[in-house]
Every structure is written in structure tokens, then in C-alpha cells.
Amino acid sequence: MRPRQWIIVLYTGALLALCAVALGAVQDPATPQTLASVPTPAASTSKPAKKKYSHADDFLIRGTVFNDKALSAPGVQLRIRRAGDKKFRWESYTNSRGEFAVRVPQGSAYEMVIRAKGFTEQTRTIDAKRGGNEESIAFRLEPTVGGKK
């Protein structure tokens, strides 16, 4: 071997040794705590534990977007907000087959806006207040009239 290759081999070995030492220090077991050092829940002044959010009760909005020739439209932007809100809270894009699926909390009405280049923007209202937990929608894009958008 040439001297340059030996230097590279030595530096690589040294680097691997340092990584092994660092991993060994990280994986050392923690020292056991005594009962006196464990804080009690009543004595701690931190925030109460947040309840984990479950998606079991979410409302699923799914569907397909087609262009004016009845072919699937990939890459169409979907934006969803609660009815009456100004800010959009959910955003997604259609997949290669023009399909989408978005989960939103139940109990509200939602406004869905779809936008694609060269087509008019469409808006639909989805009611997530009623009993079901899913709604399927199909959009058919209409070309813009009179020029580029």
C-alpha cells in the first residue's frame, strides 16, 4: 500500500474508534434514583400532561379530481378550512391518479377549495356534523375562459 492509503486507513480507524466510544457513553445505564429524588406529581409545577389526540373520531374527506376530458388530474392543490374562517388549516395535493384523502375533526362544516393551473377554482362545502365519518367527492375541472390564469 502507498503511504497515502495508510493515512486514510488510520484516520478511518481513529474515527470509528471515537464513534464507538461516544456510543458507549450514550448507552450507559442511568444511575437508579432514590425515592427522595423522584418528584411527586403534586409537588411539580410543570404543565399538566396533554391528552393524546386520537384520529378515531376524525371525518375523512376523500375523492378524485378529473380534468375537462374526464382524465385524472394529478398535482391539483386542495385547501380546506372551517366554514366562516379566513385561514386555511389543511392543504394537500392529488396523487398521480388524481385521488386525495384528508382527515379533519368531526362536528364542523368545512369549505374545500381546489385549484389547478389553467382551470377555474372550485369551492365545495362539506358537512362533517352529521352522523357519518366519511364523504366521497368528485370534482370535474373546467378550463378558464379568456386566457391564462
N, C-alpha and C positions, 0 to 999 in steps of 0.2 A: 504494500500500500504506500501511497505517496504521503508525505508529511501533512499536506492539506487535508486529506481524508482522515488521517489520525486525529487532527484537531477537531474536525466536525464530529467524529465518533465520541471523543472525550467530552465535548460540550454537550452533546445529546445525552450522554450518560449522566453528567452532572445535573442537567435539567430534570431528567427523570427521577434522580435521587431526591432533589429538592421537592418535587411534586409528591413523592411518596411520603416524605417527612411531613409536609403540610397536611396531607390527607390523614396521616396517622394522628396528628394533633387535633384535627377536627373530629375524628371518630372516637376519641377518648370518652369513656362514660363519665357523666356528670357525678359530682360528689353527692351522696344522699343528703337530703335535708332533714333537719330535726323538726319536731312539731312546733317548736318555738319560732323557727324561722319561716314557717309557712303562713302566709297571710290568710286571715279568715275573711269570708265574703262580707261580713258586716263591717269589718274594720277597713276594707279597701274603699278608696274614694274614687275609683275609676267608674266609667260609664257602665250601665247595666248591659249584659250581653244581648246582642241583637238577635232577634228571632230569624232563623234561616227562612229564606223565601222559597216556597215550593211552586213549581210550574204546573202542578197537578190541576189547578183550577183555572189555568190560562185559557184564553179564547184563541183558536187557531184560524188565521185568515190565510187561505191558500187559493191558488188559481193559476191561470195561464193567460199570457198576453199574445195576441195574434196581430199580424200586420194587415194591411188592406187587401192582400192577396190570400188571406187565410193561412199564411205560413207562420210558424212560431217566431217570436221576436225576442232574441237574446239581448241582454245588456240594457233592458229598459229600467229606468230608475223608478222606485216606489218609495213614497214618503207617506207616513201615517202620523196623525195627531188626533187628540181627543177633540170631539166636536166643540167648537167655540174657542179653542185655544189657537194662539197665533204660531207657537213654536212646534215644529215637527219633532216628535220624540223617537220615532223609529224610521230607519232608512234601509233599503235593501235593493238588490238588482235581480233581474230574472236570470236564470241559468241558461245553458246552451240550448235547452228545449223550450225556453220561454216560460218556465214554471217558477213560481215563488211560494214561500210559506213564511209567515211572520206570526209570532206569539205575542199577544197583548193581554193585559189583565181584563177579567170579565167585569161587567157592571157599568160600562160606559158606551156611548155611541162614538164611533171613530170616523174620521174623514180620511180617505185614501186618495192620493194624487199620483198619477203615473205620467211620466214624461219621457219622450224619446225624440231624438233629433229628426226633423223632417215631418213630424206628426203633431197634431194638436194635443194639448194637455187635457187629460180627463180626470174627473173627480167623482168618487162614489162615496156614499155614506153606508157604514156597516154598523148594525145594531148588535152589540155584544151584551145587551141587558137581558134578553130573553133566555129561555131555558137551555138552548144548545150550547155546545162548546166548540163549534167549528162552522165555518162558512166557506163555500167554494165560489169563486168568481171567475168569469172570463171577460177579458177586455178585447175589443177589436179596435185597433188604432186607425185613425182617419188622417190622411195626408193633409198638411197645411195648405191653405188656398192662397195663391197670390205671391209666393216667394219663399225664401229660406227663413227658417226660424232658428 
